[in-house]
Amino acid sequence: VMGLAGPSANQFGRVSPTTAAHVAGEFGAQLLILDGGACSVGIESTIVDCTRGRPVLLRPGAITPEQIHAACGQPVLTPEQAEADAPTPRASGTLEAHYAPKAKVRLMEARALQTALKLLGSDIDRAGAPVIAVYARVVLRSKSAQVLTRRMPDDAASTARQLFAVLREFDAQGVKLIWVETPPPGAAWDAVRDRLQRASAA
């Protein structure tokens, strides 16, 4: 049995595309594109190593370890749990810095995010091109045209579906900083948290 992998249609290390327009914007006429509509999941697939007798999660995705456990009858180990048996192989999208937009991404808790916006005050003009973008579950408003705000959905699946499109939108607006509310704890948010942590490490 051989595996089949389709690489993401994006420049290495950058935000993955979720629409045909994203691919066209990145590669132009270099690729022939079949447009099947926007990705229904958004983030990349879950990657599991099944070569060791017990499944090891290499990259979190929409399919959770709990779902894999239910399907195969074995609990899924984290790379840290499996490290004692053998070194964990590197999988696609597992570099410390990955999925990064051109703008610098910073993760903040909701309260810190609200405080940071208040502290901007007179340091930012009320008019002019956007400089900072904010993506958060809390409702945040700014009187400045230089601050873009987008609301993060309350559920992980919807956030995963739109995450990369939102990051690409912010880049297209030319912002320099992207402030993102840290996703809540819980397995459902692991994949979103993973992508944002890697984006912020760039």
N, C-alpha and C positions, 0 to 999 in steps of 0.2 A: 504494500500500500504506500502510495506516495502522496505527500501533502501538496496542496496548491495554494499559492499566495499571490495576491494582487497588491502591488505597492500603491501607497497613497500618491495621488497626482498632485504633489506639491514639492517645493524646494526642500531639501533636507533641513530638518530642525525647525521648520516654520509651521504655521498653523495649517492643519489639514483642511482640505476643501470639503464642503458639504453640498455644493451646487455645481452645475456645469459652468456657470458664470465665474465661479471662483477659479476653476481650472483654466478657463480661457484667459482670465486676467493674469494668471501666473505664467502660462506657457505660450499664449498667443497661437500662432499657426504651427507651432512645433508638434502638436498632437491633434489627432482626429478624436472628436468627442461625441459620445452617444449620451444624450440627455434623458435620463430616466426620472428627472425631478429631484427635489431636495432629499437628502438622506433622512430616513425615518428615525434613525437612532442618533446620528450626529457624531458622537465620539467613535474612536476606533474599537475594534473587536477585543474581547477578552482573549488573552493568550495563556494557555495552560500546558505545562510540560507533563506528559503522561509516560515518560520513558523510565521512570524510577520505581514503578510499582504503585506509588501513591501520587495523585495529581498535585502539582505545584503551580501556584498562581505566579505567572511572570509579569503579566500586565492586566490590571483590572479593566473591565469594560461593562457593557450593559448586562451581560449574563453574570450574575453574582456567584460567589463561592457556594452560597446556600443552594442555589439552583443546580449547580454542578454536582454537589453532594447528593441532592435528591435524585438526580438522573443516574449517577454511577454508583451510588451507595457508599462512597468513601469521602471522608472530610478532605477539604482542599488545604494544603499546607501553604504558608507564606514562604517566600524565599529564605527568610531568617530561620524558620523552623526546619527547612530542608538543608540548610548550609552544612550541618554536621555530617550529612551523608555524602555530599558531593558539591563542588562549586556550582552555583546557579548560572546557567548559560545566559548570555545577553540576548534579549529579545528586542524586536523592533519597538521603538518608542520608549525605551527605558533608560536613556541617558538622563543624567541629572537635570540638564537643561534641554528642553525640547518643547515642541508645540508653541513656539514663542512668536508673538507679533513683533512688529518693528518697535512699537512703543514699549516702555518699561512697565511690567506688571508688578503690582504690589498687593499682597493679600493682607486684609485687616479685619479685625472683629467689628461688628456693627457699631458699637459705641465709639471705637477709635476712628472709624470712618466718618461718623457724624461730627466728631470733634475736629478732625482734619479739615472737613469742609468749612466749619465755622472759623477755624484759624486762618483760612485763606483770606477772608475779609477783603481788605483793600489791596492785598498783594496781587490780585488778579483783576483785570479790567472787566467791566460789564459788557463790553462789546469786543469784537474781534474774532479771529479764527479760534476754534476749540483747541485747548491745550491739555485739559484733563478730562478723562472719561471715567464714569463711575458705574459699576454693575453690582447691584445689591438687592437683597430681599426686602430690606427696610425701605420705606418710601423716603427718598431724599430729593430735595429740590434746591436749585441754585438760581440766583437772580442773574448770574453771569452767563453770557452766551459762550464764554470760553470753557464752560463746564458742561459736558454731555452726561445725561443720566439715563440709564436703562434699568428696568426692574428685572431682577432675577426671579424666575418662577419659584414657587414654594416647594415644588416636587422635583426630585433628582432627575427623573426621566425627561421632563420638559426642559430642564436646564441643560442636560447633556445634548438634547436635540438642537438647541440654539447657540450653545456656547461658542463654537468656532465661528459661526456666522456673525455673532456679536463682536468678537475680537477683530475679525476682518473688517467689519463696519467701522469700528473705532480707528483702525489703521487708515482706512480710506478717508476718514475725516481729518487725518493728519495730527492726531493728538500725540503728545510726548509721554504722558503718563496714563496708566489705566489702574484705577483703584478698584479692587474686587473684594466684596464681603466674603470672608472665609466660610466655606460651606459648613453646614451643621454636622455633628458627629453621626455615625451610623453607616452600616455597610452599603446602603443604597446610594450614598454620596461618595463612596470610595473612588470611583472612576473619575468623577468630576474633580474631586480634590486632587487626585493624582495629576491630572492634566494642568490644573492651575498651579500646583506647586512646581512643576517642571517649567511652565511658562514663566513663572516669577524668578526662577533660578538663572535665567539667561542674562 
